[in-house]
Amino acid sequence: MIIVGAGVAGLSASLASIERILERGTDDARIAVLERASRADRGGNTRYQHRHLPDEGRPHDQR
């Protein structure tokens, strides 16, 4: 299986595939995650998610 993109969706798909392979008891499957972005730019839109998370553990509305 080839998964394109190393953001949350791509990595979740790869993990789900690995779990399914293990459940079936097969060991002949291969999974490749391909990412075009540079190491600094990896993560797709997930890279921007930190902007929507609380700072220093404080809820968003208390900043």
Beta strands, then each sheet from edge to edge (+ up, - down):
strand 1: 2-4
strand 2: 32-34
sheet 1: 1+ 2+
end
